[in-house]
Amino acid sequence: MPADDRLIVALDVPNALEGLQLAEQLGDAVSFYKIGLGMLTGGGLALANELKQGHGKRIFLDMKLFDIGITVEKAVQGLVQFDLDFLTVHGDPYVVEAAKTGAAGTGTKILAVSVLTSLDRADLDGALIKPGDVQEIVLERVSRAFEAGADGVIASPQEAALIRALPEASGKLIVTPGVRPAGADLGDQKRVATPAQAISDGVDHIVVGRPIWAQADPRAAALAILDEMAGRPS
């Protein structure tokens, strides 16, 4: 049976060697991996290429690009050469438009970041983000990102059902970090849900890192999450 690619495992480890070792531990249980900014200087792009070309895995490169339009466009043009499946940018409309231009003619999906799942209203106040309910701000940013051409969005599971209900969300992807199995430590996440709840609320892919790679048996942890997503007793 092929692995369920609704589960994306975040390779939030120090370097490409450890990332490859983790992927080998997980084996055929996992088909989709996220490589983030933290591993960029640790061989992240080489790991993306190895997992994609050598192991047939899907790759989500989580760079959260943000710059002037032409710089974003050129950066995306360079990154899509790695045959990425997903690439993140900040959800500002001009950034999304530039990224879509850079990815034109490729299979790379551009995902827009709405509000980071590690942030709450107090954090937004500290960053001088306009007043208002966090969910309302997320929905407004998501709507504008879709209008700018985003293929999908990154959002917390707590906003997933609301995003899925937006008319402009039809045919778009919702990818959510901030997913924790029942009883797991929340870590640095503040707006979370369980895997089963996230899928029920319309999420296409969940991203899970620490609850898998920090366990003594990462493969068993991944399989337990897959069971929970599918509603199977573990």
Number of C-alpha atoms within 10 A of each C-alpha: 5 8 14 16 18 18 23 24 28 24 26 20 20 15 17 23 15 15 25 17 11 18 24 15 16 21 13 15 20 24 23 24 26 21 24 20 14 15 18 18 11 17 14 23 18 14 23 25 18 16 21 20 13 10 14 12 20 21 25 24 24 19 16 15 22 17 14 11 18 15 16 23 22 15 17 24 18 12 17 21 12 18 16 20 19 20 25 25 25 24 28 17 21 19 25 31 21 23 32 24 18 24 23 14 9 14 12 23 21 25 31 33 27 23 21 17 21 15 15 16 14 11 11 15 12 8 9 9 12 10 10 11 10 17 19 12 16 22 19 13 21 28 21 20 27 21 14 19 19 27 20 23 28 28 27 30 29 19 22 25 16 16 26 18 12 12 9 15 19 11 10 17 20 26 26 27 26 26 26 25 21 12 7 11 11 16 11 10 17 14 19 21 21 20 30 21 18 27 21 14 19 19 25 18 21 27 21 25 20 18 20 24 23 12 12 9 12 18 21 15 18 23 17 17 24 22 15 18 21 13 11 10 7 9
